[in-house]
Amino acid sequence: MNITLEKLAEVLNAPFQGKDSVAISGVAFDSRHVKEGQLFIALVAENDGHDYIENALANGAHAVLVDSQHQLKEDWPAVIVDDTLVAMQKLGQWYRHQVNPKVVAITGSNGKTTTKDMAAEIANQQYRTFKTPENYNNEIGVPMTLLSMPESTEVLIVELGMDRPGQLTVLSHLVEPDIAIITMIGEAHIEFFKTRRNIAKAKLEIINGLKAEGTLIIPNDEPLLTQEISHIEQHVKTFGTIDADVNATDISVENNQSQFNINQQKFAIPMLGRYNIMNALAAITAGNLLHIDLKNAQKALLDFDLTKNRTEILHTTHGVTIISDVYNSNPTAVKAVLATLVSREVQGKRYVVLGDMLELGQQAGIMHAGLAESVQESHIDGVYLVGELMRKHLYPILQKHFDQTQLHQYAKDQLDDLVSDLNKLGQQGDVMLLKASHGIHLERVVDELMK
């Protein structure tokens, strides 16, 4: 973005100090990452950004966005507002209108980021496309995404996160999507929502900012969503494997790829699991609405840029295949990835590392124990459990079905011991699956195994 200090103050309807012609070429809210010419936004959170204004200016910031409750030095070029976060969101919305791209907004209990990556690669076949960096999907990350997109952006793929009622209403109004996707309804954040129905209701808030002529894309096998179609004023498209607007048929797994057909067009994605095929279908449906044909979508999904720590297939120097899915976890996601492991042809042994599923609230015990049947049916040669919830609720059940050489448990602070044990058993042809909530930090285990 390119804007003067005077114009910035006008957009925010706020007073400013400094030369009105000061040029601003971008924004940052971390003083350590400020680049020459940017606006430093002093957010008030765990750390008060106002304490780092001088650092930001020293690093090249041309101006600062500050609140009126803090004292300013007279020589600081600044716009003064009541609330810097609200002002940041307002500025992001203004810039969204200035660039005016087609916006695809994505939410869901699982698959948001993977679907974002897929949809961006598809859109990029035909349009100048920008997508949410990393997982910038909350009240700070979404306006940062808006303010970071190049002025030439034609399609914006934006991820919207949610952990409380009302949050998606705010974010959806902020980005005003032309297309909205709900990937699936799982148990993520059920600690706060109590039921999947409440989660579905909160996810459906994404339509509150969806344009009147816009389209909502949902899975057709989720009744908590499909039963709401008659109440939705915008267009609705469904994806799935039976009786959906976009159907996947002839599903198979081969050579670390998931393969399927849509209307006789063959697709292959470099990811395993039915759930990733569903993510691809959502992205393909969005591409279709952007007038991108199936051949170009097929080409895009053969190889695409996947955000780190989503489902990755890695190979160690010893010939062990690692399926790493260590960013988030809930019962639906764990069962899905275990089903993927079962469907995979394995020459050696299968090992599973499962860490605690967080934010499940009072249902945490039941939900951890509920994984037992899926683990037992997965033909596993070794199970490695990490965390107090796994130890307390799943381990006692699995003890009845696995001997002590097959079943192991570790505290969250025993990851070094886990790495040591895993390094002793991996051989050519073995497959090792790691799945946990990010708070367990199994990504550190993956990093060590890959050394």
C-alpha positions in Angstrom: 0.0 0.0 0.0 1.0 3.6 -0.5 -0.6 6.4 1.5 0.4 9.7 2.9 0.2 10.6 6.6 -2.5 13.2 5.8 -4.6 10.6 3.8 -4.2 8.1 6.6 -5.6 10.6 9.1 -8.4 11.3 6.8 -9.3 7.6 6.3 -9.3 7.1 10.1 -11.0 10.5 10.8 -8.3 11.2 13.3 -5.8 14.0 14.1 -2.2 13.7 13.2 1.2 15.4 13.8 4.1 15.6 11.5 4.5 16.5 7.8 1.3 15.7 5.9 3.3 14.4 2.9 5.1 11.7 4.8 4.9 8.6 2.6 3.8 5.2 4.1 4.4 2.0 2.1 3.1 -0.7 4.5 2.3 -1.6 8.1 3.9 -3.5 10.9 2.9 -4.2 14.5 6.2 -5.7 15.7 8.9 -3.2 16.0 11.5 -5.9 15.3 10.0 -6.5 11.9 9.5 -2.9 10.7 10.8 -2.1 7.3 11.8 1.2 5.8 8.8 3.4 5.1 6.2 1.4 7.1 3.6 2.6 9.6 4.1 1.1 13.0 0.9 0.2 14.7 1.2 0.4 18.5 -1.2 -2.3 19.6 -2.0 -2.8 23.3 -1.9 -6.5 24.2 0.4 -8.5 26.4 3.0 -6.1 25.5 2.2 -2.4 24.9 3.4 -1.4 21.4 3.7 2.2 22.6 6.8 1.1 24.6 8.5 0.2 21.3 7.8 3.3 19.2 11.4 4.6 19.3 12.7 1.1 18.2 10.2 1.1 15.3 11.3 4.6 14.2 14.9 3.6 14.5 14.2 0.6 12.3 12.8 2.8 9.6 9.1 3.4 10.4 8.0 6.6 8.7 5.0 7.1 11.1 3.2 5.6 14.0 -0.4 4.8 14.8 -1.0 5.5 18.5 -3.9 5.9 21.0 -4.8 9.0 22.8 -4.1 7.6 26.2 -0.3 7.7 25.7 2.0 10.6 25.6 3.7 11.4 22.4 7.0 13.1 21.6 6.5 16.2 19.4 8.9 15.0 16.7 7.1 11.6 16.2 5.0 11.5 12.9 1.8 10.1 14.2 -1.9 9.5 13.8 -3.8 9.6 17.1 -6.9 7.3 17.6 -9.0 6.1 20.5 -8.1 2.4 19.9 -5.3 1.3 17.6 -6.7 -2.2 16.9 -10.1 -0.8 15.8 -8.2 1.8 13.7 -6.1 -1.0 12.2 -9.2 -2.9 11.2 -10.8 0.2 9.8 -7.7 0.9 7.7 -7.7 -2.8 6.5 -11.3 -2.6 5.4 -10.6 0.7 3.6 -7.6 -0.8 1.8 -9.7 -3.9 0.9 -12.1 -1.5 -0.9 -9.3 0.3 -2.6 -7.7 -2.8 -4.1 -11.2 -4.5 -4.6 -10.1 -8.1 -5.2 -12.5 -11.0 -5.3 -12.4 -12.4 -1.8 -12.6 -16.0 -0.8 -12.9 -16.4 3.0 -12.3 -19.8 4.6 -13.3 -21.1 8.1 -13.8 -24.5 9.6 -12.8 -26.7 12.6 -10.1 -28.3 10.5 -8.6 -27.8 7.0 -8.7 -24.0 6.9 -5.1 -23.5 6.1 -4.8 -26.5 3.7 -7.9 -25.3 1.8 -6.4 -21.8 1.7 -3.2 -23.1 0.2 -5.1 -25.2 -2.4 -7.5 -22.4 -3.3 -4.7 -19.9 -3.7 -2.8 -22.2 -6.0 -5.9 -22.7 -8.1 -6.7 -19.0 -8.3 -3.1 -18.2 -9.2 -3.5 -20.2 -12.4 -5.5 -17.3 -13.8 -5.4 -14.3 -11.4 -2.8 -12.3 -9.3 -3.5 -14.0 -6.0 -2.6 -13.2 -2.4 -3.3 -15.5 0.6 -3.2 -15.2 4.4 0.4 -15.5 5.5 1.0 -18.4 7.9 -2.1 -18.5 10.2 -2.9 -14.7 10.4 -6.6 -15.5 11.0 -7.7 -13.4 14.0 -8.7 -9.8 14.8 -5.0 -8.8 14.3 -4.0 -11.2 11.6 -6.9 -10.6 9.2 -6.4 -6.8 8.9 -2.7 -7.4 8.6 -3.5 -9.8 5.7 -5.6 -7.1 4.1 -2.9 -4.4 4.5 -0.2 -6.7 3.3 -1.7 -7.6 -0.1 -0.2 -6.0 -3.2 -2.2 -3.3 -4.9 -2.3 -5.5 -8.0 -4.1 -8.3 -6.1 -7.1 -9.7 -8.1 -8.0 -12.6 -5.8 -7.5 -12.6 -2.0 -7.7 -16.0 -0.2 -8.2 -15.2 3.5 -8.4 -17.6 6.4 -10.8 -16.7 9.3 -10.3 -18.3 12.7 -12.8 -18.4 15.6 -12.8 -19.4 19.2 -15.9 -17.5 20.5 -19.4 -16.5 19.3 -19.5 -13.2 17.4 -15.9 -13.4 16.2 -16.6 -14.5 12.7 -19.3 -11.8 12.3 -16.6 -9.2 12.9 -14.1 -10.8 10.6 -16.5 -11.5 7.9 -17.8 -7.9 7.8 -14.1 -6.9 7.7 -13.2 -8.8 4.6 -16.7 -8.8 2.9 -16.2 -12.1 1.0 -17.6 -12.9 -2.4 -17.2 -16.6 -1.7 -17.2 -18.2 1.8 -16.1 -21.7 2.6 -16.8 -23.8 5.7 -14.5 -26.8 5.5 -16.1 -29.0 8.3 -17.5 -28.9 11.8 -15.4 -30.7 14.4 -14.7 -30.4 18.1 -12.1 -27.6 18.1 -12.9 -25.1 20.9 -15.7 -27.2 22.2 -14.5 -26.2 25.6 -16.1 -22.8 24.9 -19.0 -23.9 22.7 -20.2 -27.0 24.6 -21.7 -28.7 21.5 -21.0 -29.2 17.8 -24.3 -27.5 17.0 -23.1 -24.4 18.7 -19.8 -24.6 16.8 -21.8 -24.9 13.5 -23.9 -21.9 14.5 -20.8 -19.8 15.1 -19.1 -21.0 11.9 -22.2 -19.9 9.9 -21.6 -16.3 11.1 -19.2 -16.2 8.1 -22.3 -15.4 5.9 -23.0 -12.2 7.9 -20.4 -10.3 5.8 -20.9 -12.4 2.7 -22.1 -10.3 -0.2 -25.8 -10.6 -1.1 -24.8 -12.1 -4.5 -22.1 -14.2 -2.9 -21.9 -18.0 -2.5 -21.4 -20.2 0.6 -19.6 -23.5 0.0 -20.2 -26.3 2.5 -19.7 -30.1 2.8 -22.9 -32.0 1.9 -22.3 -34.7 4.6 -22.7 -32.3 7.5 -26.4 -31.9 8.5 -25.5 -29.2 11.0 -24.8 -27.1 7.9 -27.0 -28.5 5.2 -30.2 -28.2 7.3 -29.5 -24.4 7.4 -29.5 -24.0 3.6 -33.1 -22.9 3.4 -32.4 -20.0 5.9 -29.4 -18.7 3.9 -30.2 -15.8 1.5 -27.0 -16.1 -0.5 -26.2 -18.9 -3.0 -25.0 -22.2 -1.6 -22.8 -24.9 -3.2 -22.0 -28.2 -1.7 -19.0 -30.6 -2.1 -18.7 -34.3 -1.2 -18.7 -37.8 -2.6 -22.5 -38.3 -3.1 -25.2 -36.0 -4.4 -23.1 -32.8 -4.0 -22.7 -30.0 -6.5 -19.1 -31.0 -6.8 -18.5 -34.7 -6.4 -15.3 -36.7 -6.0 -15.5 -40.3 -7.4 -13.0 -43.2 -7.9 -11.0 -42.2 -4.8 -7.7 -44.0 -4.3 -4.3 -43.6 -2.6 -1.1 -44.3 -4.5 2.5 -43.2 -4.2 1.9 -40.7 -1.4 -0.9 -39.1 -3.4 -4.7 -39.0 -3.0 -6.4 -39.5 -6.4 -10.0 -38.8 -7.4 -12.1 -37.8 -10.4 -14.5 -34.9 -10.9 -16.6 -35.1 -14.1 -14.1 -37.5 -15.7 -11.2 -35.1 -14.9 -8.5 -37.0 -12.9 -7.0 -35.2 -9.9 -4.0 -36.1 -7.7 -2.9 -34.2 -4.6 0.4 -34.6 -2.8 -1.4 -35.3 0.5 -3.1 -38.4 2.0 -6.5 -38.8 3.4 -10.2 -38.4 2.6 -10.3 -35.2 4.6 -7.7 -33.6 2.3 -9.7 -34.6 -0.7 -12.6 -32.8 0.9 -10.4 -29.7 1.3 -9.5 -30.0 -2.3 -13.1 -30.2 -3.4 -13.9 -27.0 -1.4 -11.0 -25.2 -3.2 -12.0 -26.6 -6.6 -15.6 -25.4 -6.0 -14.3 -21.9 -5.2 -12.1 -22.0 -8.4 -15.2 -23.0 -10.4 -17.0 -19.9 -9.1 -14.0 -17.8 -10.2 -14.3 -19.4 -13.7 -11.2 -21.5 -13.5 -11.7 -24.7 -15.4 -11.0 -28.2 -14.0 -7.9 -28.7 -16.1 -6.2 -25.7 -14.6 -7.4 -26.7 -11.1 -6.0 -30.2 -11.7 -2.6 -28.7 -12.7 -2.5 -26.4 -9.6 -3.2 -29.2 -7.1 -0.4 -31.5 -8.4 2.1 -29.5 -6.4 1.3 -26.4 -4.3 2.9 -24.4 -1.5 1.7 -25.9 1.8 1.9 -23.8 5.0 4.4 -25.3 7.4 3.2 -27.7 10.2 0.1 -28.7 8.3 -0.1 -32.3 7.2 3.3 -33.0 5.7 4.8 -36.3 4.4 8.5 -36.3 5.2 11.3 -38.9 4.7 14.2 -39.5 7.1 17.7 -40.4 6.0 16.9 -44.0 7.3 14.0 -44.4 4.9 11.3 -43.8 7.5 8.2 -42.0 6.2 6.9 -39.4 8.7 3.3 -38.1 8.5 3.4 -34.9 10.5 0.2 -33.2 11.5 1.1 -31.4 14.6 -0.6 -28.0 14.4 -4.0 -28.8 15.9 -6.0 -31.8 17.0 -9.5 -32.9 17.9 -11.2 -36.3 17.8 -12.6 -35.9 14.3 -9.2 -35.0 12.9 -7.3 -37.8 14.8 -9.8 -40.4 13.5 -9.5 -39.1 10.0 -5.7 -39.2 10.0 -5.7 -42.7 11.6 -8.0 -43.8 8.8 -5.5 -42.5 6.3 -2.8 -44.5 7.9 -4.9 -47.7 7.6 -5.5 -47.1 3.9 -1.9 -46.6 3.2 0.2 -49.5 1.9 3.1 -49.9 4.3 6.1 -52.2 3.7 7.4 -51.9 7.3 5.8 -51.1 10.6 3.2 -48.5 11.6 3.9 -46.3 14.6 1.6 -43.6 16.0 2.5 -40.7 18.3 -0.6 -39.0 19.7 -0.4 -35.9 21.9 -3.1 -34.3 24.0 -6.1 -32.7 22.2 -6.5 -29.3 23.9 -9.5 -27.0 24.5 -12.0 -29.8 24.8 -13.2 -28.6 28.3 -15.3 -31.0 30.4 -15.6 -33.4 27.5 -11.8 -33.9 27.3 -11.8 -37.2 29.2 -14.6 -38.8 27.1 -13.1 -37.6 23.8 -9.6 -38.9 24.6 -11.0 -42.2 25.7 -13.1 -42.3 22.5 -10.0 -42.6 20.4 -9.3 -46.1 21.6 -11.4 -48.0 19.0 -9.8 -46.1 16.1 -6.3 -46.8 17.5 -7.1 -50.5 17.9 -8.4 -50.8 14.4 -5.4 -49.1 12.8 -3.1 -52.1 12.8 -0.5 -50.2 14.8 2.8 -51.8 15.8 3.6 -49.1 18.5 1.7 -46.4 20.2 3.4 -43.4 21.9 1.2 -41.1 24.0 2.2 -37.6 25.1 0.5 -35.5 27.7 -1.6 -35.8 30.8 -4.9 -36.2 29.1 -3.6 -39.1 27.0 -2.1 -40.7 30.0 -5.2 -40.4 32.1 -7.9 -41.3 29.7 -6.6 -43.2 26.7 -3.6 -45.1 28.1 -5.6 -47.3 30.6 -7.9 -48.5 27.8 -5.1 -49.3 25.4 -3.3 -51.2 28.1 -5.9 -54.0 27.6 -5.0 -54.3 23.9 -1.2 -53.6 23.7 1.7 -55.1 25.6 4.3 -52.9 27.3 6.6 -53.2 24.3 4.0 -51.6 22.1 2.4 -48.9 24.3 4.4 -46.0 25.7 3.6 -42.8 27.5 5.4 -39.5 28.1 4.8 -36.3 29.9 4.7 -33.1 27.9 8.2 -32.2 29.1 9.7 -35.6 28.1 10.0 -34.9 24.4 13.7 -35.7 24.4 13.0 -39.2 25.8 10.3 -39.6 23.1 12.8 -38.6 20.4 15.4 -41.0 21.7 12.9 -43.9 21.7 11.6 -43.1 18.2 15.1 -42.9 16.8 15.8 -46.5 18.0 13.0 -48.1 16.1 12.6 -46.4 12.7 13.7 -48.6 9.8 13.4 -48.6 6.0 9.7 -48.8 5.0 8.3 -47.9 8.4 5.7 -45.2 8.7 5.4 -42.9 11.7 2.4 -40.7 12.3 2.5 -37.7 14.7 -0.7 -35.9 15.7 -1.3 -33.4 18.5 -2.5 -30.0 19.4 0.2 -27.3 18.8 0.5 -26.7 22.6 2.2 -30.2 22.9 4.9 -29.0 20.5 5.4 -32.3 18.6 6.9 -30.2 15.8 10.1 -30.3 17.9 10.0 -34.1 17.7 9.6 -34.0 13.9 12.5 -31.6 13.6 14.8 -33.9 15.6 13.7 -37.0 13.7 14.5 -35.3 10.4 18.1 -34.4 11.4 
